[in-house]
Amino acid sequence: MFKVILIDDESLARQLIRSYLLSHGNLTIVAECGDGFEGFKAIQEHQPDLIFLDIQMPRLNGFEMLELLDTPPAVIFTTAFDEYALKAFETHAVDYLLKPVIRERFEKAIDKWMSTTTIKQTSAIAPLLENNIYEGYQHRVVVKDNGLIRIIPAQDIHYIEADDDYVRIVTKGGQYLKKSTLSHIEQTLDPQQFVRVHRSYLIPVNQLMRIEPYEKESHIALLQCGAKVTVSKTGMSKLKNLLGW
């Protein structure tokens, strides 16, 4: 018996998927959730084999919820949006179903999942999160902090630093580690507001106070928070282009 969780803020959408699942005796719904916060808690509690996940939801969207999971289950997306991400999702996720979900597409998605091993399903989520293209840029970053979920507004970020398999997000309220790459975080934030000044640093432009020469072709950026960040030759070029220097 496989455990399934439905995560969607539309009750009618959950009801439709629930009705389709009735013909699959080997699949049992262990929880239904109306947003990403509820979904995250339910996944932690039930450890499902498969989730049906909406993307645009209140409080915490589908992308943000998946990023909080150390070992995400297999995912079939159910969403009304096909812009930007459809091809990427169909490559890396189990499937991507557009609402309203028709029975034929649902059955194909289930067949596709059943023919794939659990190991392959789980490992497919990592490239999905790294390569997905958001509809617009994010105005916040979501992290786990001692069992709590924190939503950090982009305007509160002082800078972001690469730290092995994590990124260190330094804010006015403290520092937080998030399991991600700096490249991925860079892709999700507005490039008019955040600049990758070094392979290890991403800074918000509004934190920049001044830039001083350092050794060879590098510089040091002095930030309003008091931090000093290395700026590479490439990073300096990006700043000049953005700021019109």
Secondary structure, 3 states (H helix, E strand, C coil): CEEEEEECCCHHHHHHHHHHHCCCCCEEEEEEECCHHHHHHHHHHHCCCEEEECCCCCCCCHHHHHHCCCCCCEEEEEECCCCCCHHHHHHHCCEEEECCCCHHHHHHHHHHHHCCCHHHHHHCHHHHHHHCCCCCCECEEEEEECCEEEEEEHHHEEEEEEECCEEEEEECCEEEEECCCHHHHHHHECCCCEEEEECCEEEEHHHEEEEEECCCCCEEEEECCCCEEEECHHHHHHHHHHHCC
